[in-house]
Amino acid sequence: MINKWNIKFDEDMTTPPNEIVEDYCENLKALTDGKIVAKIADYSVPISSYSRSMSSSIIEVDIQDDLGPSKYFSFEFFITSTSTPNYKYRIMFIRYEIEHYPLLIVLDGEIATYLNKAQEIWCKDEEEFKIVLQRIVESPKVRKVINNLYRIGKKDEQRRLLVAE
């Protein structure tokens, strides 16, 4: 086929940030025999509040009030478990454009405090994102949620065994 666009695909491209998080999701699933589930899911609304100019005034827009289309790729990263399918703990949102970086992270407040950062963090490149992501998943809040979900799963498993006897 004739390449009318003169396109040359770069083999050395960065990994999309959501795929980096997916690796963490798979790792947690393997470590907990599938009992604790981390997910990175499309998120189609803005991930933080913002200002909008209207006529001669500026209006603060709450993210829950604006559900329009976006030029961004937005995802939420959360943890749940097979024993608690109606519960999810949202660790963070990520948002980026087609170039992947810079990338915006919007964190849970407790994790932001632990990291000594604002709730909104900008990562300039893949390396910085990987460093921040590692610190996030190692935070005491995330560890506590995982441990509590695991404990709930163990208790649920024990109850099922008792009922089966």
C-alpha distance (Angstrom), angle and dihedral (degrees) to the residues before:
residue distance angle dihedral
M1 . . .
I2 3.79 . .
N3 3.81 112.7 .
K4 3.81 98.7 -135.0
W5 3.78 90.5 171.1
N6 3.81 93.1 52.8
I7 3.79 88.4 -132.7
K8 3.78 120.2 175.7
F9 3.77 112.8 -173.7
D10 3.77 114.7 -138.8
E11 3.80 109.5 -128.8
D12 3.81 91.6 -165.4
M13 3.80 98.0 63.9
T14 3.79 125.8 148.1
T15 3.78 118.5 -100.5
P16 3.81 112.6 -106.2
P17 3.83 107.4 -105.2
N18 3.80 93.3 -124.0
E19 3.84 88.8 58.3
I20 3.81 89.8 53.3
V21 3.82 88.8 54.0
E22 3.84 90.5 46.0
D23 3.81 88.2 62.0
Y24 3.82 88.6 57.1
C25 3.81 89.6 49.1
E26 3.80 92.1 53.1
N27 3.80 91.0 46.3
L28 3.82 93.4 53.7
K29 3.79 90.8 47.5
A30 3.81 90.4 52.9
L31 3.82 93.3 45.8
T32 3.82 92.6 52.4
D33 3.81 99.0 38.3
G34 3.79 88.6 -112.6
K35 3.81 94.4 -57.5
I36 3.81 95.3 113.8
V37 3.77 115.4 47.8
A38 3.79 125.3 -161.5
K39 3.78 115.9 -170.0
I40 3.78 137.6 -172.2
A41 3.78 107.9 -157.0
D42 3.78 135.2 179.0
Y43 3.77 111.5 -96.6
S44 3.77 113.5 -162.5
V45 3.79 103.1 -169.6
P46 3.80 130.4 69.0
I47 3.77 112.4 -76.8
S48 3.79 98.4 -145.1
S49 3.78 139.1 27.8
Y50 3.80 118.3 -95.2
S51 3.80 144.7 176.0
R52 3.79 124.1 -99.4
S53 3.81 127.1 -167.1
M54 3.77 114.2 -130.5
S55 3.81 119.5 176.9
S56 3.77 104.6 -47.8
S57 3.79 98.3 -22.5
I58 3.77 139.0 71.8
I59 3.78 117.4 -125.6
E60 3.76 123.9 -158.9
V61 3.80 108.7 -133.4
D62 3.77 120.7 -153.5
I63 3.81 110.2 -142.7
Q64 3.78 90.2 -124.4
D65 3.83 90.4 61.8
D66 3.81 98.1 53.8
L67 3.78 116.8 65.9
G68 3.81 101.7 159.0
P69 3.84 130.0 130.6
S70 3.78 119.9 -79.2
K71 3.77 142.8 -152.5
Y72 3.78 87.8 -138.8
F73 3.76 135.1 89.0
S74 3.80 104.8 -131.0
F75 3.78 128.6 -174.5
E76 3.76 138.6 174.1
F77 3.80 119.8 -141.8
F78 3.79 114.3 -153.6
I79 3.79 144.6 157.1
T80 3.78 128.7 -131.8
S81 3.79 135.2 149.5
T82 3.76 140.3 -131.2
S83 3.83 88.5 -111.6
T84 3.81 93.5 51.7
P85 3.82 106.3 40.1
N86 3.83 93.1 159.6
Y87 3.81 93.8 52.7
K88 3.77 127.3 79.8
Y89 3.76 132.1 170.1
R90 3.79 110.5 -151.9
I91 3.79 109.5 -143.7
M92 3.78 96.8 -178.7
F93 3.75 150.1 -38.4
I94 3.79 122.6 -119.2
R95 3.78 126.5 -160.2
Y96 3.77 131.6 -178.2
E97 3.76 142.2 153.5
I98 3.80 127.0 -118.9
E99 3.83 91.7 -76.7
H100 3.87 89.8 60.4
Y101 3.81 94.7 -136.4
P102 2.91 142.5 108.1
L103 3.78 88.7 41.3
L104 3.80 126.7 -166.6
I105 3.79 120.4 -140.1
V106 3.80 119.5 -167.7
L107 3.79 109.2 -164.5
D108 3.76 138.6 -160.9
G109 3.82 106.2 -97.9
E110 3.79 95.5 -118.2
I111 3.80 91.9 52.9
A112 3.82 90.8 47.7
T113 3.80 89.7 53.1
Y114 3.81 91.1 49.9
L115 3.81 90.6 50.8
N116 3.81 89.8 45.5
K117 3.80 88.1 -126.6
A118 3.78 137.5 119.2
Q119 3.79 116.6 -95.2
E120 3.82 88.2 -106.5
I121 3.81 115.0 61.5
W122 3.80 126.6 178.9
C123 3.82 117.6 -149.9
K124 3.79 114.1 -159.9
D125 3.80 97.0 -158.6
E126 3.80 146.5 -0.8
E127 3.79 94.2 -86.9
E128 3.80 93.0 54.6
F129 3.82 91.0 46.0
K130 3.81 91.9 52.7
I131 3.81 91.2 51.0
V132 3.81 93.4 49.0
L133 3.82 92.4 44.0
Q134 3.81 91.1 52.9
R135 3.81 91.1 51.2
I136 3.81 90.3 48.3
V137 3.82 95.7 52.9
E138 3.82 90.2 45.7
S139 3.82 92.7 52.3
P140 3.81 117.9 120.4
K141 3.83 91.3 -118.3
V142 3.81 94.0 55.9
R143 3.81 91.6 43.9
K144 3.81 90.5 50.3
V145 3.81 92.3 50.3
I146 3.80 91.7 48.6
N147 3.81 92.6 47.6
N148 3.81 92.4 48.1
L149 3.81 92.6 47.8
Y150 3.79 89.3 48.7
R151 3.81 90.8 49.9
I152 3.82 90.8 50.0
G153 3.81 88.8 50.2
K154 3.80 91.9 51.2
K155 3.82 91.8 49.7
D156 3.80 90.1 47.5
E157 3.80 89.9 50.7
Q158 3.82 91.3 50.2
R159 3.83 91.3 50.1
R160 3.80 91.0 51.1
L161 3.81 90.9 50.4
L162 3.82 91.5 50.4
V163 3.80 91.7 49.5
A164 3.81 90.8 48.6
E165 3.84 91.9 54.4
